[in-house]
Amino acid sequence: MTSTRIVFGVYVVVSVAVMLTYIAIGAAGR
Amino acid sequence: MSRLPPWLRDNSLSLAFGVLFLVTVGFQSIAGWFVQREEASQHGEQGVSYLHYVTSSEFGQAVLENWQSEYLQFFLFILLTIWLMQLGSPESDDLDAPGMESDEQQQVGAYAKPDSPAWARASGWRRDLYSWSLLTFMGAFFVLAWLGQSLTGWTQYNDEQALHDQPSVSWLDFVLSSTFWEQTLQNWQSEFLAVGTFAIVAVFLRQRGSPES
């Protein structure tokens, strides 16, 4: 289960980081 | 498969799709960068660096307009399959079991198993949140991705306006524009057709070995 939690965490963290990054880029007009 | 290390075998589906995602988004960024450089040279300008391109609204918009529709697809599929049914589909509830089902059927609260998550055994808001966590997750990701699409699309739209000596528009004006909705609906229509096709075709066709059949 530990490896499954890690895969879950990577999916969530990477996806959220990508979305927040482009939200910031778009809002900043870049 | 049995010769794989346990961590790899146990997560092979998620990891395979994760690798496919990284490879395809990598090639998408390279192809998009080439297009950007081509267009720049047609206007007698120099293209931007690869790093500049992948951190631009142009690339962000191209990525997120597809993400939002995928999360919307899962959100709606999970939501609608609570109540709606397709006779004979492996993705559908039985005809006599639509709706939220009892705690016993869902194995929560007093009916939770010893190895169930703590919040499945809990009462009140924690059990409610756990019971709705998958739909909430997909809904939140849809909103984030759609917001990202709108903001990056807005910046890209205003860049083009400036290029043609046109006035820039507000974010709200962009969200109400046909440009934004054309970008949005072209993704939604394909998801809805694909899900509808899957729901009905899986009734009659089979794939040996797949739990989706």
gemmi code that builds the backbone of each chain (N, CA, C; Angstrom):
import gemmi

chains = {
    "A": [
        ("MET", (0.818, -1.215, 0.000), (0.000, 0.000, 0.000), (0.846, 1.256, 0.000)),
        ("THR", (2.069, 1.175, 0.564), (2.913, 2.374, 0.611), (3.205, 2.882, -0.783)),
        ("SER", (3.570, 1.956, -1.698), (3.886, 2.385, -3.066), (2.644, 2.978, -3.742)),
        ("THR", (1.472, 2.422, -3.447), (0.231, 2.947, -4.033), (-0.052, 4.363, -3.536)),
        ("ARG", (0.212, 4.600, -2.246), (0.035, 5.962, -1.700), (1.005, 6.933, -2.351)),
        ("ILE", (2.220, 6.475, -2.634), (3.214, 7.354, -3.271), (2.765, 7.717, -4.689)),
        ("VAL", (2.298, 6.708, -5.462), (1.820, 6.975, -6.830), (0.638, 7.949, -6.780)),
        ("PHE", (-0.298, 7.726, -5.854), (-1.439, 8.629, -5.666), (-0.951, 10.056, -5.395)),
        ("GLY", (-0.004, 10.163, -4.467), (0.523, 11.484, -4.099), (1.199, 12.183, -5.261)),
        ("VAL", (1.976, 11.432, -6.048), (2.678, 12.025, -7.192), (1.666, 12.536, -8.215)),
        ("TYR", (0.666, 11.723, -8.529), (-0.381, 12.148, -9.483), (-1.031, 13.456, -9.021)),
        ("VAL", (-1.444, 13.483, -7.748), (-2.183, 14.648, -7.243), (-1.281, 15.883, -7.209)),
        ("VAL", (-0.089, 15.721, -6.637), (0.807, 16.878, -6.466), (1.237, 17.437, -7.823)),
        ("VAL", (1.633, 16.551, -8.756), (2.089, 17.024, -10.070), (0.937, 17.715, -10.824)),
        ("SER", (-0.249, 17.093, -10.817), (-1.387, 17.681, -11.540), (-1.751, 19.051, -10.968)),
        ("VAL", (-1.843, 19.136, -9.644), (-2.213, 20.413, -9.019), (-1.129, 21.462, -9.295)),
        ("ALA", (0.134, 21.052, -9.207), (1.234, 22.000, -9.448), (1.173, 22.542, -10.871)),
        ("VAL", (0.914, 21.652, -11.851), (0.814, 22.099, -13.252), (-0.348, 23.083, -13.414)),
        ("MET", (-1.512, 22.733, -12.843), (-2.685, 23.608, -13.014), (-2.461, 24.964, -12.344)),
        ("LEU", (-1.914, 24.960, -11.119), (-1.681, 26.232, -10.418), (-0.631, 27.075, -11.143)),
        ("THR", (0.366, 26.404, -11.723), (1.410, 27.130, -12.459), (0.806, 27.878, -13.647)),
        ("TYR", (-0.048, 27.176, -14.425), (-0.620, 27.843, -15.603), (-1.710, 28.849, -15.221)),
        ("ILE", (-2.381, 28.633, -14.082), (-3.310, 29.658, -13.581), (-2.522, 30.937, -13.293)),
        ("ALA", (-1.357, 30.777, -12.643), (-0.523, 31.947, -12.313), (0.028, 32.597, -13.584)),
        ("ILE", (0.476, 31.776, -14.541), (1.030, 32.299, -15.805), (-0.049, 33.054, -16.586)),
        ("GLY", (-1.243, 32.460, -16.666), (-2.338, 33.106, -17.386), (-2.769, 34.406, -16.719)),
        ("ALA", (-2.891, 34.361, -15.381), (-3.329, 35.554, -14.644), (-2.295, 36.673, -14.746)),
        ("ALA", (-1.011, 36.276, -14.855), (0.057, 37.285, -14.947), (0.203, 37.822, -16.363)),
        ("GLY", (-0.538, 37.251, -17.317), (-0.464, 37.743, -18.691), (0.805, 37.366, -19.425)),
        ("ARG", (1.395, 36.238, -19.043), (2.649, 35.809, -19.698), (2.397, 34.926, -20.904)),
    ],
    "B": [
        ("MET", (4.002, -10.826, -15.731), (3.764, -9.809, -14.702), (4.284, -10.253, -13.330)),
        ("SER", (4.276, -11.591, -13.100), (4.644, -12.066, -11.776), (6.137, -11.871, -11.496)),
        ("ARG", (6.940, -11.622, -12.577), (8.368, -11.422, -12.360), (8.707, -9.969, -12.028)),
        ("LEU", (7.723, -9.085, -12.127), (7.955, -7.678, -11.788), (8.059, -7.529, -10.276)),
        ("PRO", (8.833, -6.515, -9.811), (8.819, -6.240, -8.364), (7.402, -5.884, -7.928)),
        ("PRO", (7.030, -6.237, -6.678), (5.647, -6.016, -6.230), (5.166, -4.578, -6.414)),
        ("TRP", (6.008, -3.583, -6.116), (5.563, -2.178, -6.203), (5.217, -1.801, -7.630)),
        ("LEU", (5.948, -2.426, -8.602), (5.702, -2.102, -10.012), (4.454, -2.828, -10.520)),
        ("ARG", (4.324, -4.095, -10.148), (3.146, -4.872, -10.565), (1.866, -4.282, -9.964)),
        ("ASP", (1.931, -3.910, -8.672), (0.732, -3.420, -7.979), (0.216, -2.107, -8.558)),
        ("ASN", (1.120, -1.330, -9.169), (0.740, 0.002, -9.664), (0.947, 0.140, -11.161)),
        ("SER", (1.011, -1.000, -11.862), (1.424, -0.944, -13.272), (0.453, -0.146, -14.142)),
        ("LEU", (-0.836, -0.173, -13.841), (-1.798, 0.569, -14.668), (-1.582, 2.078, -14.536)),
        ("SER", (-1.507, 2.573, -13.287), (-1.297, 4.013, -13.056), (0.050, 4.451, -13.596)),
        ("LEU", (1.076, 3.631, -13.374), (2.413, 4.014, -13.826), (2.502, 4.020, -15.353)),
        ("ALA", (1.880, 3.040, -16.013), (1.917, 2.989, -17.480), (1.262, 4.243, -18.068)),
        ("PHE", (0.092, 4.625, -17.529), (-0.566, 5.827, -18.037), (0.214, 7.087, -17.671)),
        ("GLY", (0.864, 7.084, -16.507), (1.699, 8.228, -16.122), (2.854, 8.419, -17.088)),
        ("VAL", (3.496, 7.311, -17.475), (4.608, 7.379, -18.431), (4.092, 7.823, -19.803)),
        ("LEU", (2.958, 7.243, -20.242), (2.363, 7.663, -21.520), (2.062, 9.164, -21.515)),
        ("PHE", (1.541, 9.658, -20.384), (1.254, 11.090, -20.270), (2.532, 11.911, -20.424)),
        ("LEU", (3.581, 11.541, -19.691), (4.817, 12.331, -19.726), (5.427, 12.341, -21.130)),
        ("VAL", (5.417, 11.171, -21.797), (5.983, 11.087, -23.152), (5.174, 11.947, -24.123)),
        ("THR", (3.837, 11.818, -24.065), (3.015, 12.550, -25.035), (3.017, 14.052, -24.764)),
        ("VAL", (2.983, 14.453, -23.494), (2.987, 15.896, -23.220), (4.363, 16.474, -23.588)),
        ("GLY", (5.396, 15.655, -23.458), (6.740, 16.085, -23.876), (6.789, 16.323, -25.375)),
        ("PHE", (6.276, 15.372, -26.154), (6.261, 15.536, -27.621), (5.315, 16.659, -28.033)),
        ("GLN", (4.193, 16.807, -27.309), (3.277, 17.921, -27.612), (4.001, 19.258, -27.449)),
        ("SER", (4.790, 19.373, -26.386), (5.495, 20.636, -26.137), (6.532, 20.912, -27.228)),
        ("ILE", (7.207, 19.869, -27.698), (8.210, 20.050, -28.759), (7.527, 20.443, -30.073)),
        ("ALA", (6.444, 19.732, -30.410), (5.718, 20.046, -31.643), (5.139, 21.457, -31.578)),
        ("GLY", (4.573, 21.820, -30.419), (3.998, 23.154, -30.246), (5.057, 24.242, -30.350)),
        ("TRP", (6.247, 23.938, -29.809), (7.359, 24.898, -29.877), (7.767, 25.114, -31.333)),
        ("PHE", (7.831, 24.036, -32.114), (8.158, 24.159, -33.548), (7.130, 25.024, -34.266)),
        ("VAL", (5.847, 24.791, -33.966), (4.781, 25.592, -34.598), (4.957, 27.063, -34.241)),
        ("GLN", (5.247, 27.327, -32.953), (5.429, 28.719, -32.504), (6.574, 29.380, -33.277)),
        ("ARG", (7.683, 28.630, -33.459), (8.853, 29.190, -34.164), (8.540, 29.422, -35.649)),
        ("GLU", (7.792, 28.492, -36.233), (7.393, 28.644, -37.641), (6.556, 29.901, -37.837)),
        ("GLU", (5.568, 30.055, -36.955), (4.683, 31.222, -37.062), (5.450, 32.513, -36.845)),
        ("ALA", (6.396, 32.484, -35.894), (7.204, 33.682, -35.632), (8.034, 34.041, -36.865)),
        ("SER", (8.617, 33.030, -37.509), (9.470, 33.322, -38.673), (8.626, 33.834, -39.851)),
        ("GLN", (7.358, 33.358, -39.930), (6.478, 33.869, -40.995), (6.177, 35.350, -40.804)),
        ("HIS", (6.235, 35.817, -39.542), (6.014, 37.238, -39.255), (7.336, 38.000, -39.173)),
        ("GLY", (8.418, 37.338, -39.622), (9.730, 37.987, -39.590), (10.272, 38.200, -38.188)),
        ("GLU", (9.775, 37.378, -37.227), (10.251, 37.508, -35.842), (11.021, 36.260, -35.447)),
        ("GLN", (11.786, 36.405, -34.357), (12.523, 35.251, -33.855), (11.656, 34.480, -32.856)),
        ("GLY", (11.640, 33.147, -32.942), (10.848, 32.337, -32.019), (11.415, 32.397, -30.616)),
        ("VAL", (10.592, 31.975, -29.643), (11.035, 31.990, -28.243), (11.797, 30.703, -27.930)),
        ("SER", (12.493, 30.685, -26.780), (13.212, 29.476, -26.356), (12.197, 28.412, -25.922)),
        ("TYR", (12.676, 27.162, -25.838), (11.795, 26.067, -25.425), (11.247, 26.320, -24.020)),
        ("LEU", (12.119, 26.777, -23.123), (11.698, 27.033, -21.744), (10.637, 28.131, -21.704)),
        ("HIS", (10.842, 29.159, -22.534), (9.859, 30.243, -22.605), (8.522, 29.710, -23.107)),
        ("TYR", (8.586, 28.811, -24.117), (7.336, 28.278, -24.689), (6.554, 27.441, -23.678)),
        ("VAL", (7.259, 26.543, -22.956), (6.512, 25.660, -22.032), (6.004, 26.411, -20.804)),
        ("THR", (6.513, 27.610, -20.562), (5.986, 28.415, -19.454), (5.111, 29.561, -19.983)),
        ("SER", (4.583, 29.380, -21.194), (3.730, 30.413, -21.785), (2.259, 30.024, -21.681)),
        ("SER", (1.394, 31.034, -21.802), (-0.049, 30.775, -21.823), (-0.446, 29.955, -23.041)),
        ("GLU", (0.297, 30.105, -24.134), (-0.014, 29.374, -25.366), (0.020, 27.863, -25.117)),
        ("PHE", (1.109, 27.390, -24.478), (1.221, 25.961, -24.193), (0.244, 25.555, -23.079)),
        ("GLY", (0.125, 26.401, -22.046), (-0.780, 26.094, -20.938), (-2.214, 25.929, -21.409)),
        ("GLN", (-2.625, 26.791, -22.329), (-3.997, 26.708, -22.850), (-4.209, 25.403, -23.614)),
        ("ALA", (-3.201, 25.036, -24.427), (-3.301, 23.806, -25.228), (-3.387, 22.560, -24.338)),
        ("VAL", (-2.712, 22.613, -23.187), (-2.733, 21.473, -22.264), (-4.048, 21.441, -21.477)),
        ("LEU", (-4.403, 22.576, -20.878), (-5.513, 22.579, -19.920), (-6.887, 22.480, -20.567)),
        ("GLU", (-7.030, 22.906, -21.843), (-8.354, 22.776, -22.455), (-8.713, 21.293, -22.619)),
        ("ASN", (-7.701, 20.449, -22.722), (-7.959, 19.011, -22.785), (-8.140, 18.414, -21.384)),
        ("TRP", (-7.348, 18.891, -20.431), (-7.476, 18.378, -19.064), (-8.882, 18.599, -18.513)),
        ("GLN", (-9.391, 19.829, -18.671), (-10.691, 20.132, -18.039), (-11.785, 19.192, -18.547)),
        ("SER", (-11.732, 18.883, -19.849), (-12.797, 18.046, -20.398), (-12.682, 16.602, -19.911)),
        ("GLU", (-11.453, 16.151, -19.657), (-11.280, 14.789, -19.131), (-11.830, 14.687, -17.709)),
        ("TYR", (-11.504, 15.700, -16.877), (-12.000, 15.675, -15.499), (-13.515, 15.850, -15.468)),
        ("LEU", (-14.043, 16.680, -16.378), (-15.501, 16.838, -16.464), (-16.159, 15.513, -16.843)),
        ("GLN", (-15.534, 14.805, -17.767), (-16.056, 13.511, -18.209), (-16.180, 12.545, -17.031)),
        ("PHE", (-15.105, 12.436, -16.226), (-15.152, 11.531, -15.072), (-16.152, 12.030, -14.035)),
        ("PHE", (-16.163, 13.355, -13.814), (-17.089, 13.941, -12.843), (-18.537, 13.574, -13.209)),
        ("LEU", (-18.910, 13.803, -14.462), (-20.284, 13.542, -14.878), (-20.594, 12.046, -14.910)),
        ("PHE", (-19.615, 11.247, -15.317), (-19.835, 9.802, -15.394), (-20.080, 9.239, -13.989)),
        ("ILE", (-19.261, 9.680, -13.026), (-19.433, 9.213, -11.643), (-20.767, 9.702, -11.089)),
        ("LEU", (-21.097, 10.978, -11.357), (-22.338, 11.566, -10.836), (-23.571, 10.894, -11.453)),
        ("LEU", (-23.598, 10.768, -12.769), (-24.801, 10.278, -13.435), (-25.020, 8.783, -13.215)),
        ("THR", (-23.932, 8.022, -13.035), (-24.113, 6.581, -12.816), (-24.659, 6.272, -11.421)),
        ("ILE", (-24.773, 7.311, -10.549), (-25.458, 7.080, -9.267), (-26.933, 6.755, -9.542)),
        ("TRP", (-27.527, 7.489, -10.500), (-28.968, 7.354, -10.731), (-29.347, 6.782, -12.102)),
        ("LEU", (-28.550, 7.128, -13.137), (-28.920, 6.685, -14.485), (-28.322, 5.315, -14.777)),
        ("MET", (-28.976, 4.568, -15.644), (-28.542, 3.195, -15.890), (-28.467, 2.874, -17.370)),
        ("GLN", (-27.644, 1.903, -17.685), (-27.646, 1.344, -19.021), (-27.771, -0.162, -18.877)),
        ("LEU", (-28.924, -0.654, -19.248), (-29.173, -2.089, -19.145), (-28.064, -2.876, -19.828)),
        ("GLY", (-27.439, -3.772, -19.072), (-26.435, -4.660, -19.649), (-25.023, -4.120, -19.636)),
        ("SER", (-24.810, -2.852, -19.197), (-23.454, -2.293, -19.220), (-22.681, -2.665, -17.960)),
        ("PRO", (-21.403, -3.081, -18.101), (-20.604, -3.369, -16.911), (-20.331, -2.119, -16.082)),
        ("GLU", (-20.546, -0.919, -16.661), (-20.303, 0.340, -15.956), (-21.549, 0.844, -15.230)),
        ("SER", (-22.656, 0.114, -15.321), (-23.919, 0.608, -14.763), (-24.306, -0.170, -13.511)),
        ("ASP", (-25.008, 0.539, -12.598), (-25.641, -0.134, -11.467), (-26.633, -1.162, -11.977)),
        ("ASP", (-26.973, -2.126, -11.117), (-28.086, -3.012, -11.455), (-29.372, -2.197, -11.483)),
        ("LEU", (-30.348, -2.671, -12.267), (-31.581, -1.911, -12.440), (-32.341, -1.721, -11.134)),
        ("ASP", (-32.152, -2.644, -10.165), (-32.890, -2.541, -8.903), (-32.094, -1.808, -7.823)),
        ("ALA", (-30.930, -1.237, -8.192), (-30.114, -0.580, -7.154), (-29.630, 0.808, -7.563)),
        ("PRO", (-30.540, 1.673, -8.051), (-30.102, 3.031, -8.340), (-30.011, 3.860, -7.063)),
        ("GLY", (-29.363, 5.014, -7.138), (-29.333, 5.928, -6.007), (-28.152, 5.696, -5.085)),
        ("MET", (-28.246, 6.250, -3.877), (-27.092, 6.333, -2.978), (-26.794, 5.020, -2.252)),
        ("GLU", (-27.711, 4.093, -2.217), (-27.571, 2.792, -1.555), (-27.449, 2.958, -0.032)),
        ("SER", (-27.637, 1.852, 0.678), (-27.614, 1.896, 2.144), (-26.171, 1.827, 2.649)),
        ("ASP", (-25.986, 2.176, 3.943), (-24.656, 2.062, 4.561), (-24.153, 0.622, 4.490)),
        ("GLU", (-25.089, -0.328, 4.581), (-24.700, -1.739, 4.531), (-24.129, -2.087, 3.159)),
        ("GLN", (-24.841, -1.620, 2.100), (-24.358, -1.896, 0.736), (-23.029, -1.196, 0.455)),
        ("GLN", (-22.881, 0.010, 1.010), (-21.671, 0.792, 0.767), (-20.548, 0.445, 1.761)),
        ("GLN", (-20.854, -0.379, 2.748), (-19.889, -0.801, 3.767), (-19.235, 0.385, 4.466)),
        ("VAL", (-20.072, 1.304, 4.942), (-19.575, 2.427, 5.739), (-20.295, 2.445, 7.086)),
        ("GLY", (-19.791, 3.297, 8.011), (-20.388, 3.412, 9.339), (-20.291, 2.097, 10.097)),
        ("ALA", (-21.411, 1.648, 10.626), (-21.424, 0.414, 11.413), (-21.094, -0.814, 10.566)),
        ("TYR", (-21.214, -0.680, 9.247), (-20.978, -1.828, 8.345), (-19.577, -1.828, 7.737)),
        ("ALA", (-18.730, -0.876, 8.171), (-17.363, -0.824, 7.645), (-16.602, -2.074, 8.079)),
        ("LYS", (-15.673, -2.509, 7.219), (-14.861, -3.669, 7.553), (-13.687, -3.233, 8.443)),
        ("PRO", (-13.049, -4.195, 9.115), (-11.921, -3.823, 9.985), (-10.805, -3.076, 9.231)),
        ("ASP", (-10.614, -3.405, 7.941), (-9.529, -2.742, 7.208), (-10.018, -1.545, 6.385)),
        ("SER", (-11.257, -1.099, 6.614), (-11.765, 0.084, 5.910), (-11.041, 1.333, 6.420)),
        ("PRO", (-10.955, 2.383, 5.577), (-10.355, 3.635, 6.047), (-11.105, 4.181, 7.256)),
        ("ALA", (-10.383, 4.909, 8.121), (-10.971, 5.412, 9.364), (-12.203, 6.281, 9.091)),
        ("TRP", (-12.167, 7.084, 8.008), (-13.273, 7.995, 7.724), (-14.490, 7.248, 7.175)),
        ("ALA", (-14.323, 6.000, 6.721), (-15.474, 5.190, 6.311), (-16.210, 4.696, 7.557)),
        ("ARG", (-15.469, 4.515, 8.648), (-16.066, 4.071, 9.919), (-16.631, 5.232, 10.712)),
        ("ALA", (-16.105, 6.463, 10.442), (-16.507, 7.643, 11.214), (-17.969, 7.986, 10.945)),
        ("SER", (-18.498, 8.901, 11.743), (-19.863, 9.378, 11.493), (-19.801, 10.866, 11.146)),
        ("GLY", (-20.964, 11.404, 10.741), (-21.055, 12.840, 10.486), (-20.338, 13.274, 9.223)),
        ("TRP", (-19.755, 14.502, 9.284), (-19.200, 15.119, 8.075), (-18.017, 14.336, 7.508)),
        ("ARG", (-17.283, 13.630, 8.375), (-16.117, 12.906, 7.852), (-16.552, 11.741, 6.954)),
        ("ARG", (-17.611, 11.042, 7.363), (-18.108, 9.956, 6.523), (-18.731, 10.501, 5.236)),
        ("ASP", (-19.452, 11.639, 5.359), (-20.039, 12.271, 4.170), (-18.950, 12.677, 3.180)),
        ("LEU", (-17.891, 13.300, 3.703), (-16.799, 13.749, 2.833), (-16.121, 12.551, 2.158)),
        ("TYR", (-15.903, 11.493, 2.943), (-15.296, 10.292, 2.370), (-16.208, 9.679, 1.298)),
        ("SER", (-17.518, 9.678, 1.573), (-18.481, 9.079, 0.643), (-18.549, 9.827, -0.690)),
        ("TRP", (-18.220, 11.125, -0.649), (-18.286, 11.951, -1.857), (-16.897, 12.341, -2.356)),
        ("SER", (-15.846, 11.725, -1.840), (-14.481, 12.216, -2.105), (-14.064, 12.070, -3.570)),
        ("LEU", (-14.482, 10.994, -4.225), (-14.057, 10.792, -5.622), (-14.693, 11.854, -6.527)),
        ("LEU", (-15.997, 12.085, -6.333), (-16.691, 13.091, -7.143), (-16.155, 14.496, -6.845)),
        ("THR", (-15.909, 14.775, -5.551), (-15.371, 16.079, -5.154), (-14.001, 16.319, -5.798)),
        ("PHE", (-13.164, 15.293, -5.788), (-11.833, 15.387, -6.382), (-11.928, 15.723, -7.870)),
        ("MET", (-12.750, 14.967, -8.607), (-12.874, 15.196, -10.054), (-13.462, 16.578, -10.338)),
        ("GLY", (-14.438, 16.982, -9.519), (-15.056, 18.290, -9.696), (-14.062, 19.418, -9.442)),
        ("ALA", (-13.267, 19.275, -8.382), (-12.278, 20.314, -8.054), (-11.212, 20.404, -9.151)),
        ("PHE", (-10.765, 19.247, -9.658), (-9.759, 19.252, -10.725), (-10.331, 19.856, -12.007)),
        ("PHE", (-11.618, 19.580, -12.294), (-12.258, 20.177, -13.464), (-12.265, 21.703, -13.341)),
        ("VAL", (-12.665, 22.206, -12.172), (-12.745, 23.663, -11.972), (-11.358, 24.295, -12.109)),
        ("LEU", (-10.347, 23.674, -11.496), (-8.981, 24.203, -11.582), (-8.488, 24.243, -13.028)),
        ("ALA", (-8.699, 23.145, -13.753), (-8.214, 23.060, -15.137), (-8.967, 24.038, -16.042)),
        ("TRP", (-10.276, 24.173, -15.804), (-11.090, 25.077, -16.637), (-10.717, 26.532, -16.355)),
        ("LEU", (-10.468, 26.830, -15.062), (-10.005, 28.170, -14.699), (-8.663, 28.450, -15.373)),
        ("GLY", (-7.774, 27.468, -15.330), (-6.470, 27.620, -15.988), (-6.618, 27.827, -17.487)),
        ("GLN", (-7.519, 27.055, -18.109), (-7.764, 27.219, -19.555), (-8.255, 28.634, -19.853)),
        ("SER", (-9.171, 29.134, -19.007), (-9.750, 30.458, -19.273), (-8.699, 31.559, -19.125)),
        ("LEU", (-7.831, 31.433, -18.111), (-6.834, 32.489, -17.874), (-5.734, 32.476, -18.940)),
        ("THR", (-5.250, 31.279, -19.294), (-4.207, 31.202, -20.325), (-4.788, 31.555, -21.701)),
        ("GLY", (-6.049, 31.130, -21.947), (-6.698, 31.474, -23.212), (-6.919, 32.977, -23.322)),
        ("TRP", (-7.251, 33.601, -22.183), (-7.479, 35.057, -22.135), (-6.191, 35.810, -22.483)),
        ("THR", (-5.094, 35.396, -21.869), (-3.804, 36.041, -22.152), (-3.423, 35.868, -23.622)),
        ("GLN", (-3.625, 34.642, -24.119), (-3.298, 34.373, -25.519), (-4.170, 35.221, -26.454)),
        ("TYR", (-5.448, 35.354, -26.105), (-6.393, 36.134, -26.913), (-5.957, 37.602, -26.951)),
        ("ASN", (-5.589, 38.136, -25.787), (-5.167, 39.537, -25.735), (-3.850, 39.767, -26.466)),
        ("ASP", (-2.967, 38.759, -26.452), (-1.714, 38.865, -27.228), (-2.040, 39.036, -28.712)),
        ("GLU", (-2.988, 38.233, -29.193), (-3.376, 38.314, -30.610), (-4.074, 39.639, -30.915)),
        ("GLN", (-4.903, 40.108, -29.963), (-5.551, 41.413, -30.126), (-4.490, 42.506, -30.291)),
        ("ALA", (-3.462, 42.445, -29.430), (-2.399, 43.463, -29.473), (-1.649, 43.398, -30.801)),
        ("LEU", (-1.461, 42.154, -31.291), (-0.746, 41.951, -32.557), (-1.482, 42.610, -33.719)),
        ("HIS", (-2.808, 42.656, -33.622), (-3.620, 43.252, -34.683), (-4.119, 44.650, -34.316)),
        ("ASP", (-3.446, 45.283, -33.335), (-3.797, 46.646, -32.896), (-5.246, 46.764, -32.440)),
        ("GLN", (-5.744, 45.688, -31.818), (-7.110, 45.700, -31.285), (-7.038, 45.872, -29.766)),
        ("PRO", (-8.094, 46.420, -29.139), (-8.062, 46.608, -27.677), (-8.124, 45.264, -26.947)),
        ("SER", (-7.517, 45.191, -25.766), (-7.577, 43.962, -24.981), (-8.951, 43.873, -24.296)),
        ("VAL", (-9.327, 42.653, -23.917), (-10.634, 42.445, -23.283), (-10.437, 41.965, -21.851)),
        ("SER", (-11.477, 42.106, -21.024), (-11.402, 41.626, -19.641), (-11.544, 40.102, -19.635)),
        ("TRP", (-11.164, 39.483, -18.501), (-11.274, 38.015, -18.381), (-12.743, 37.586, -18.550)),
        ("LEU", (-13.659, 38.370, -17.950), (-15.073, 38.008, -18.036), (-15.572, 38.083, -19.485)),
        ("ASP", (-15.136, 39.128, -20.200), (-15.521, 39.241, -21.611), (-15.002, 38.040, -22.401)),
        ("PHE", (-13.771, 37.599, -22.061), (-13.219, 36.448, -22.776), (-14.011, 35.177, -22.470)),
        ("VAL", (-14.370, 34.998, -21.185), (-15.115, 33.795, -20.779), (-16.493, 33.748, -21.454)),
        ("LEU", (-17.026, 34.923, -21.799), (-18.323, 34.973, -22.474), (-18.181, 34.975, -23.997)),
        ("SER", (-16.950, 34.890, -24.494), (-16.731, 35.004, -25.943), (-16.905, 33.665, -26.656)),
        ("SER", (-17.183, 33.749, -27.948), (-17.317, 32.522, -28.741), (-15.974, 31.802, -28.854)),
        ("THR", (-14.857, 32.529, -28.772), (-13.533, 31.888, -28.828), (-13.371, 30.897, -27.680)),
        ("PHE", (-13.692, 31.341, -26.454), (-13.559, 30.473, -25.275), (-14.490, 29.272, -25.367)),
        ("TRP", (-15.711, 29.503, -25.801), (-16.676, 28.400, -25.841), (-16.394, 27.437, -26.987)),
        ("GLU", (-15.814, 27.950, -28.075), (-15.421, 27.033, -29.155), (-14.306, 26.105, -28.658)),
        ("GLN", (-13.342, 26.695, -27.920), (-12.244, 25.885, -27.367), (-12.761, 24.875, -26.351)),
        ("THR", (-13.774, 25.281, -25.580), (-14.314, 24.407, -24.537), (-15.182, 23.292, -25.120)),
        ("LEU", (-16.118, 23.687, -25.981), (-17.112, 22.715, -26.456), (-16.533, 21.678, -27.408)),
        ("GLN", (-15.463, 22.045, -28.123), (-14.859, 21.054, -29.016), (-14.277, 19.892, -28.203)),
        ("ASN", (-13.895, 20.164, -26.950), (-13.404, 19.096, -26.087), (-14.545, 18.348, -25.407)),
        ("TRP", (-15.562, 19.076, -24.977), (-16.691, 18.408, -24.305), (-17.404, 17.433, -25.237)),
        ("GLN", (-17.658, 17.864, -26.473), (-18.449, 17.012, -27.364), (-17.777, 15.659, -27.583)),
        ("SER", (-16.444, 15.665, -27.697), (-15.744, 14.406, -27.963), (-15.789, 13.485, -26.745)),
        ("GLU", (-15.724, 14.081, -25.536), (-15.786, 13.266, -24.315), (-17.167, 12.627, -24.170)),
        ("PHE", (-18.196, 13.429, -24.423), (-19.556, 12.900, -24.237), (-19.859, 11.793, -25.246)),
        ("LEU", (-19.409, 11.977, -26.492), (-19.617, 10.929, -27.486), (-18.876, 9.656, -27.087)),
        ("ALA", (-17.628, 9.814, -26.613), (-16.818, 8.649, -26.255), (-17.445, 7.889, -25.088)),
        ("VAL", (-17.911, 8.619, -24.055), (-18.504, 7.957, -22.883), (-19.823, 7.280, -23.260)),
        ("GLY", (-20.638, 7.995, -24.043), (-21.905, 7.407, -24.486), (-21.678, 6.163, -25.324)),
        ("THR", (-20.691, 6.231, -26.207), (-20.355, 5.078, -27.045), (-19.919, 3.903, -26.183)),
        ("PHE", (-19.054, 4.197, -25.187), (-18.551, 3.132, -24.324), (-19.692, 2.488, -23.537)),
        ("ALA", (-20.600, 3.347, -23.013), (-21.697, 2.832, -22.189), (-22.582, 1.871, -22.985)),
        ("ILE", (-22.825, 2.189, -24.253), (-23.754, 1.341, -25.018), (-23.029, 0.202, -25.738)),
        ("VAL", (-21.814, 0.466, -26.227), (-21.106, -0.573, -26.993), (-20.650, -1.718, -26.083)),
        ("ALA", (-20.293, -1.374, -24.822), (-19.822, -2.410, -23.896), (-20.933, -3.384, -23.507)),
        ("VAL", (-22.188, -3.014, -23.813), (-23.287, -3.944, -23.550), (-23.154, -5.165, -24.466)),
        ("PHE", (-22.767, -4.923, -25.714), (-22.818, -5.988, -26.724), (-21.460, -6.564, -27.091)),
        ("LEU", (-20.387, -5.773, -26.900), (-19.062, -6.242, -27.311), (-18.219, -6.580, -26.081)),
        ("ARG", (-17.252, -7.452, -26.261), (-16.449, -7.945, -25.147), (-14.963, -7.825, -25.435)),
        ("GLN", (-14.173, -7.655, -24.381), (-12.730, -7.848, -24.482), (-12.331, -8.823, -23.392)),
        ("ARG", (-11.955, -10.001, -23.818), (-11.546, -11.036, -22.884), (-10.398, -10.520, -22.015)),
        ("GLY", (-10.523, -10.683, -20.700), (-9.460, -10.314, -19.785), (-9.580, -8.923, -19.208)),
        ("SER", (-10.392, -8.063, -19.814), (-10.483, -6.686, -19.320), (-11.643, -6.536, -18.351)),
        ("PRO", (-11.432, -5.905, -17.165), (-12.532, -5.673, -16.231), (-13.505, -4.626, -16.746)),
        ("GLU", (-13.154, -3.918, -17.830), (-14.061, -2.941, -18.434), (-15.102, -3.614, -19.316)),
        ("SER", (-15.038, -4.927, -19.396), (-15.956, -5.659, -20.262), (-16.772, -6.663, -19.444)),
    ],
}
model = gemmi.Model(1)
for chain_id, residues in chains.items():
    chain = gemmi.Chain(chain_id)
    for i, (resn, *xyz) in enumerate(residues, 1):
        res = gemmi.Residue()
        res.name, res.seqid = resn, gemmi.SeqId(i, " ")
        for name, pos in zip(("N", "CA", "C"), xyz):
            atom = gemmi.Atom()
            atom.name, atom.element = name, gemmi.Element(name[0])
            atom.pos, atom.b_iso = gemmi.Position(*pos), 0.0
            res.add_atom(atom)
        chain.add_residue(res)
    model.add_chain(chain)
structure = gemmi.Structure()
structure.add_model(model)
structure.setup_entities()
